[in-house]
């Protein structure tokens, strides 16, 4: 018999590779602590990405609603002077003019009503204070102050122009005159408040 070794059996006799060298091998057994850390890191990143996506969705929805409600703000402000001029024109009409030019006056009144109806349709509301109401700087602009008898300081004594708001935003403050009377007369608003209680 031949004592020569079989060349195919040479590999069998060699010892197995050291386990430390398996770290570079992709098929090697992984370190479980490292895998758990990577899993937790990926889960955290996923949760943050989902939260950011939800925030972007909510922000886009809010922006869409605001654009829908407040998109016409600039146009509405420009139309307020048209409304003011039409009201001034209608205030100057006397009985003779109404009698002689009835259709024209009726057309002006109809146009003003149509403009106010369009304002309402787009959530533009009139801020129309009454004489005797308390001055509120959020909604009113004081054009002057005057001491008026039988009024209390800070009450409205005259309304020059109504204000307008769109949604919860003020387009134009109501232009009013305010009492600077240091006296303590009973204004109409205080009387109304007392009877409501």
WOHUPE-V648302 format. One record per residue. N is the residue number from 1. RES is the residue in one letter. NEAR is the number of other C-alpha atoms within 10 Angstrom. Layout:
n=(N N)
res=(RES RES)
near=(NEAR NEAR)
//
This chain:
n=(1 2 3 4 5 6 7 8 9 10 11 12 13 14 15 16 17 18 19 20 21 22 23 24 25 26 27 28 29 30 31 32 33 34 35 36 37 38 39 40 41 42 43 44 45 46 47 48 49 50 51 52 53 54 55 56 57 58 59 60 61 62 63 64 65 66 67 68 69 70 71 72 73 74 75 76 77 78 79 80 81 82 83 84 85 86 87 88 89 90 91 92 93 94 95 96 97 98 99 100 101 102 103 104 105 106 107 108 109 110 111 112 113 114 115 116 117 118 119 120 121 122 123 124 125 126 127 128 129 130 131 132 133 134 135 136 137 138 139 140 141 142 143 144 145 146 147 148 149 150 151 152 153 154 155 156 157 158 159 160 161 162 163 164 165 166 167 168 169 170 171 172 173 174 175 176 177 178 179 180 181 182 183 184 185 186 187 188 189 190 191 192 193 194 195 196 197)
res=(X X X X X X X X X X X X X X X X X X X X X X X X X X X X X X X X X X X X X X X X X X X X X X X X X X X X X X X X X X X X X X X X X X X X X X X X X X X X X X X X X X X X X X X X X X X X X X X X X X X X X X X X X X X X X X X X X X X X X X X X X X X X X X X X X X X X X X X X X X X X X X X X X X X X X X X X X X X X X X X X X X X X X X X X X X X X X X X X X X X X X X X X X X X X X X X X X X X X X)
near=(3 4 5 6 8 7 7 7 9 9 9 8 7 8 7 8 8 7 9 8 9 13 12 8 9 8 8 12 10 12 9 9 9 10 11 11 11 12 12 12 12 12 12 12 12 12 12 12 12 12 12 12 12 12 12 12 12 12 12 12 12 12 12 13 12 12 12 11 16 18 13 13 18 10 9 19 15 10 13 19 11 14 16 14 12 16 15 11 13 16 9 8 12 9 9 9 12 14 10 10 12 13 11 12 17 13 11 16 16 12 14 19 13 12 17 17 14 12 19 13 10 18 15 24 19 19 18 16 21 16 18 22 17 21 21 15 10 9 20 25 18 20 13 13 18 12 15 17 13 14 22 25 21 19 26 27 24 19 19 11 18 19 22 22 21 21 14 11 12 19 21 19 21 26 21 25 22 29 25 19 18 13 13 11 14 12 19 17 16 16 11 12 9 8 7 7 5)
//
